[in-house]
Amino acid sequence: MPNLLTAIKTKGILVSDGGWGSFLVAHGLKPGESPEGWNLDHPDEVRGIARMYAEAGADVVLTNSFGGTRFKLAHYGLADRVGEINETAARLSRQAVGPDNIVLASMGPTGKILMMGDISEEELYDAFKEQAVALEKGGADAVTVETMSAVDEAGLAVRAAKENTALTVAVSFTFDTKTPQGYRTMMGVSPEAMAAAMLDAGADVLGANCSLGSGEMVEVIAALHAAAPGIPLVVHPNAGKPEQQPDGSIVYPETPACIAANVPVLIEAGASITGGCCGTGPDHIRAIRAAVDAALAG
């Protein structure tokens, strides 16, 4: 199995994949239908998305498991199939990208808030443990605890993965609020506080994803790099801020060329892995690939 940290040391900068949700919808995912359920019911479509990104030049490809905890799957009556769904998610991405590319398994937030008292730390830990173990069994090389806003939930997810698998663990927060002191998550967490808490939990890689465009991400990555020098950083920006059209559709304004133009700045700020989140697709990844190759060529 490829090792994420070794690959970063060997190659310098890695290219990750882009958004998944819009492509699932394009293949027929209906409102109210579980994206993760498609691992079992539509494996060819899921495998095809992973393959699409590998062919676009991604070194690192994620899995269709963002909402794969028992709490998220319970909304679709799938809580008893956590192991099967997550194991299959990892296996499909592995089949699609082959043995040399890195499968980075996605673990997203549960929607539960510890401070509200509707769930215990033990319950959250066990849910993330269940997911991480299944993802490793399916062939993932690493996991990314992503789109997090609270240090308590993210810390439990990181610990659950570190203590129960041999996987490299990345953790990525979404910094969606600009304050006079810099960017913060919706729970008020700064990049500096996130870095300290996640390293204490055992994270191997830190990062930011979603909410911000590629240019805005530069400030966040620079802050993380200053707070945790020497730690690899992953950045998955949106293709800009979504714009609602008169017909109700959503358009993301950042073109592949726009995101690619910010790649050298993100690398200079400290990014080790660069890809995309909402609104990005294979054309964005091809452009990022070309920008990374140019940067590595010097």
Phi, psi and omega in degrees: 000136177296151178248125185299314183293322177294319179298320178297316180295323183285314186264339180092298179228134177251150175257129177258184183268191182242204183294152179248322190303314183295330180282328172296317178297317180298332179271359173122002178299127184262155174303136181085000179261143182286120175301319182290332176298337178294339176302325181270322188267334182222059185298327181295321180293317180295314178301322181295324178294315178299317180295321179303317181286322176298319180291337178280351176115009180287132172280331186238127180234134182277185179238159179274068186219018185306315179258042189268010175281162180301329182289318177289317182292337179299332179297337182248011181071027185243015184299334181274005182239023182305309182300312182297316183293315182286321176299318179293321179303312180294319182296320181295317178294320178298315179299324184287322188260348179084184188280344188265327178285159183266128174264113181254106188281132184273130174231110183260178182293156183273343187087357179265146181239116184300319184293343178278347177078014181269003179201153179261162176299321180297319180295319178295313180303313182296323179294316179291324177300312180303316180291312183298318180299318180292321179296320176296318180298327180282351175112013177293149177266333183202166174235151171239117174277102195238164179058038181271154179234338185241136182289332182290312179294314181298320179297321178294321179295316179298313180297320180299319179287317182293321187275348185234000176221172174258016185282146166294139184240119172257154175219133187228125179260160175251113183261094191257359185235125177267126178240169176299338179267359181121187183283147179222159171280174178296341177265007177085014183276131177272161175303322181294316179292321177299313182300313182298314183291320184286325174293323176296327179284344177113010182297143177265332184224138177246164177179186180221143177213159173067174175068308186259152173281176186294323179292318179295329182295339183302316181297320181293314181296321178296321179293318178296319181296320178292325181281333184221065181298138180092349178268130178299143182236138177248139177228125177233083180284157167287165174277057183084182179278132182298140180241123180279131181269163180305331180274004179093350180286161181249132178237135175259125192281339186282118179283166174306319180295323180295312179295319180299325180295334180270352182300313179300326180289321177295321177295316179297326179288339176133002182291135176254334179228125182230130179210218182215167177234226187302135177087353179261153181215194184298330178293322176296318182292323176298319180292321177296318178303314181295321179293320178294315179301320179294320179294319180290330179287342175083000000 
